[in-house]
Amino acid sequence: MAKVAFSLIFLLLSLAFGSGAPVTVVNGQKTWCVAKPSSDQATLLANINYSCSQVDCKILQKGGPCFYPDDLTNHASVAMNLYYQSHGKNHWNCDFRNSGLVVVSDPSYSNCIYA
């Protein structure tokens, strides 16, 4: 139990302070990748373009379940998570030049379900 608590505290501290340290997730805790709110627009756009060149981003198209809100942070988060989920959910698959965050709270909303 103490190891689980330590690992979760380490994960939260890593996210809060952006240590870049490897993130360990224990006991099958589900994780997602989202864009850091402080990321600039050029970085977010590059993340969308790269992620969507590697995975199917149809859910971001107009009329898709994740199109709204129609902003770069939302679209980058969805695209980055699609990439992260399809590439093994390793912390390095959410780095995106230090513009991604691994989170343990499900970022899904409305009909936009983060896998």
KOLTI-376646 format. One line per 3 residues: number of its first residue (from 1); their letters; for each residue x, y, z of N, C-alpha, C, O. Coordinates in steps of 0.2 Angstrom, whole numbers. Layout:
! KOLTI-376646
NUM	A	X,Y,Z,X,Y,Z,X,Y,Z,X,Y,Z; ...
This chain:
! KOLTI-376646
1	MAK	4,-6,0,0,0,0,4,6,0,3,11,-4; 10,6,4,14,12,4,17,13,-2,18,19,-4; 19,8,-6,22,9,-13,17,12,-17,19,16,-21
4	VAF	11,10,-17,6,13,-21,5,20,-20,5,24,-25; 5,22,-14,4,29,-12,10,33,-14,9,39,-16; 16,30,-13,22,34,-15,22,35,-23,24,40,-25
7	SLI	20,30,-26,20,30,-34,15,36,-36,17,39,-41; 9,36,-33,4,41,-35,6,48,-33,5,52,-37; 10,48,-27,12,55,-25,18,57,-30,18,63,-32
10	FLL	22,53,-32,27,54,-37,24,56,-44,27,61,-47; 19,53,-46,16,54,-52,13,61,-52,14,65,-57; 9,63,-47,7,70,-46,12,75,-46,11,80,-49
13	LSL	17,74,-42,23,79,-42,26,80,-48,28,85,-50; 27,74,-52,30,75,-58,26,79,-63,28,83,-67; 19,78,-63,15,82,-67,15,89,-65,15,94,-69
16	AFG	15,90,-58,14,97,-56,20,101,-57,20,107,-59; 26,98,-57,32,102,-57,36,100,-64,41,103,-65; 33,96,-68,36,95,-75,43,92,-74,48,95,-78
19	SGA	45,88,-70,51,85,-69,54,82,-75,60,81,-76; 50,79,-79,53,76,-85,55,69,-83,57,65,-87; 54,67,-77,56,60,-74,51,55,-77,45,57,-78
22	PVT	53,49,-78,49,44,-80,43,43,-75,44,43,-69; 37,42,-78,31,41,-74,29,34,-73,29,30,-78; 28,32,-67,27,25,-66,19,25,-64,17,28,-59
25	VVN	15,21,-67,8,20,-65,7,13,-63,10,8,-66; 4,12,-57,4,6,-53,-4,4,-53,-8,7,-54; -4,-3,-52,-11,-6,-52,-15,-5,-57,-21,-4,-56
28	GQK	-13,-4,-63,-17,-3,-69,-21,3,-70,-26,4,-73; -18,8,-66,-21,15,-66,-22,17,-74,-17,18,-77; -27,19,-76,-28,22,-83,-25,29,-83,-26,33,-79
31	TWC	-22,30,-89,-19,37,-90,-21,39,-97,-22,36,-101; -20,46,-97,-22,50,-104,-16,55,-105,-13,57,-100; -16,57,-111,-11,62,-112,-15,68,-115,-19,68,-119
34	VAK	-13,74,-112,-16,80,-114,-11,86,-115,-5,85,-113; -13,91,-118,-8,97,-120,-8,101,-113,-12,102,-110; -1,103,-112,0,108,-106,-4,114,-108,-3,117,-114
37	PSS	-8,117,-104,-11,123,-105,-6,129,-107,-9,134,-110; 0,129,-105,5,134,-106,8,134,-113,12,138,-115; 6,128,-117,9,127,-123,7,133,-128,1,135,-128
40	DQA	12,135,-132,10,140,-137,6,137,-143,7,131,-144; 3,141,-147,-1,139,-153,3,135,-158,1,130,-161; 9,137,-160,13,134,-165,15,127,-162,15,122,-166
43	TLL	16,126,-156,18,119,-153,12,115,-154,12,109,-156; 6,118,-152,0,114,-152,-2,112,-159,-4,106,-160; -1,116,-164,-3,114,-171,2,109,-173,0,104,-177
46	ANI	9,110,-171,14,105,-173,12,98,-170,13,93,-173; 9,98,-164,7,92,-161,1,88,-164,1,82,-165; -3,93,-166,-9,90,-170,-7,87,-177,-9,81,-178
49	NYS	-3,91,-180,-1,88,-187,3,82,-186,2,77,-190; 8,81,-181,12,75,-181,7,69,-178,8,64,-181; 3,71,-173,-1,65,-171,-5,62,-176,-6,56,-177
52	CSQ	-9,67,-180,-14,65,-185,-10,62,-191,-14,59,-195; -4,63,-192,0,59,-197,1,52,-195,3,48,-199; 1,51,-189,2,44,-186,-4,40,-184,-4,34,-184
55	VDC	-9,43,-182,-16,40,-180,-22,43,-184,-21,49,-187; -27,40,-183,-33,42,-186,-37,47,-182,-39,46,-176; -37,53,-184,-40,59,-180,-47,61,-183,-49,67,-182
58	KIL	-51,56,-186,-57,58,-188,-62,61,-183,-66,65,-184; -61,59,-177,-65,62,-171,-64,69,-170,-69,73,-167; -59,72,-173,-58,79,-173,-61,83,-179,-61,89,-178
61	QKG	-63,80,-184,-66,83,-190,-73,87,-188,-76,85,-183; -74,92,-192,-81,95,-190,-86,90,-191,-87,86,-195; -91,90,-186,-96,85,-185,-94,79,-181,-98,75,-179
64	GPC	-88,79,-179,-85,73,-175,-86,75,-168,-88,80,-166; -86,69,-164,-88,70,-157,-83,75,-153,-85,77,-147; -77,76,-155,-72,80,-152,-70,86,-155,-65,90,-153
67	FYP	-74,88,-160,-73,95,-164,-74,101,-159,-70,105,-159; -79,101,-155,-80,106,-151,-78,105,-144,-78,99,-142; -75,109,-140,-74,116,-142,-68,116,-148,-63,112,-147
70	DDL	-69,120,-152,-65,121,-158,-59,126,-157,-59,131,-159; -54,123,-153,-48,127,-151,-42,122,-151,-43,116,-151; -36,125,-152,-30,121,-153,-29,117,-146,-26,111,-147
73	TNH	-30,120,-141,-28,116,-135,-33,109,-134,-30,104,-133; -39,110,-136,-43,104,-136,-41,99,-141,-41,93,-140; -40,102,-147,-39,97,-153,-32,94,-152,-31,88,-153
76	ASV	-27,98,-149,-21,95,-148,-21,89,-142,-18,84,-143; -25,91,-137,-26,86,-132,-29,79,-135,-26,74,-133; -34,80,-139,-37,74,-142,-32,70,-146,-31,64,-146
79	AMN	-29,74,-151,-24,71,-155,-18,67,-151,-16,62,-153; -15,71,-147,-10,69,-143,-12,62,-139,-8,58,-138; -18,62,-136,-20,56,-133,-21,50,-137,-19,45,-136
82	LYY	-23,51,-143,-24,46,-148,-17,43,-150,-16,37,-150; -12,47,-150,-5,45,-152,-3,41,-146,0,36,-146; -3,44,-140,-1,41,-134,-4,34,-133,-1,29,-131
85	QSH	-11,34,-133,-14,27,-132,-12,22,-137,-11,16,-135; -11,24,-143,-9,19,-149,-2,17,-149,0,12,-152; 2,21,-145,10,19,-145,12,17,-138,18,18,-137
88	GKN	8,14,-134,10,10,-128,9,14,-122,11,11,-117; 6,20,-122,5,23,-116,12,24,-111,11,24,-105; 17,25,-115,24,26,-111,24,34,-110,22,38,-114
91	HWN	27,36,-105,28,43,-103,31,47,-109,29,53,-110; 36,44,-113,39,47,-118,34,48,-124,36,52,-129; 29,44,-124,24,45,-130,19,51,-129,15,52,-133
94	CDF	20,55,-123,16,60,-121,21,66,-120,19,72,-118; 27,66,-122,32,72,-121,30,77,-126,30,83,-123; 30,76,-132,29,81,-137,33,88,-136,31,93,-135
97	RNS	40,86,-135,44,92,-133,42,96,-127,42,102,-127; 40,92,-122,38,95,-116,32,99,-116,31,103,-112; 28,97,-120,21,101,-121,15,96,-119,9,98,-120
100	GLV	17,90,-117,11,85,-115,11,84,-108,17,84,-104; 6,82,-105,5,80,-98,1,73,-98,-4,72,-101; 4,68,-94,1,62,-92,-4,63,-86,-1,66,-81
103	VVS	-10,62,-87,-15,63,-82,-19,57,-80,-19,52,-84; -21,57,-74,-25,51,-71,-32,52,-71,-36,48,-69; -35,58,-72,-42,60,-72,-44,60,-80,-41,63,-84
106	DPS	-49,56,-81,-52,56,-88,-54,62,-90,-59,66,-88; -51,65,-96,-53,71,-99,-59,71,-104,-60,76,-107; -62,65,-104,-68,65,-109,-73,70,-107,-74,71,-101
109	YSN	-77,72,-111,-83,76,-110,-88,75,-115,-87,73,-121; -94,76,-114,-100,75,-118,-99,69,-122,-98,63,-119; -99,69,-129,-98,63,-133,-91,62,-135,-90,57,-139
112	CIY	-87,66,-132,-80,65,-134,-76,61,-129,-75,63,-123; -75,54,-131,-73,50,-126,-65,48,-128,-63,46,-133; -61,50,-123,-54,49,-123,-53,41,-122,-55,39,-117
115	A	-50,38,-127,-49,30,-126,-45,29,-120,-43,23,-119
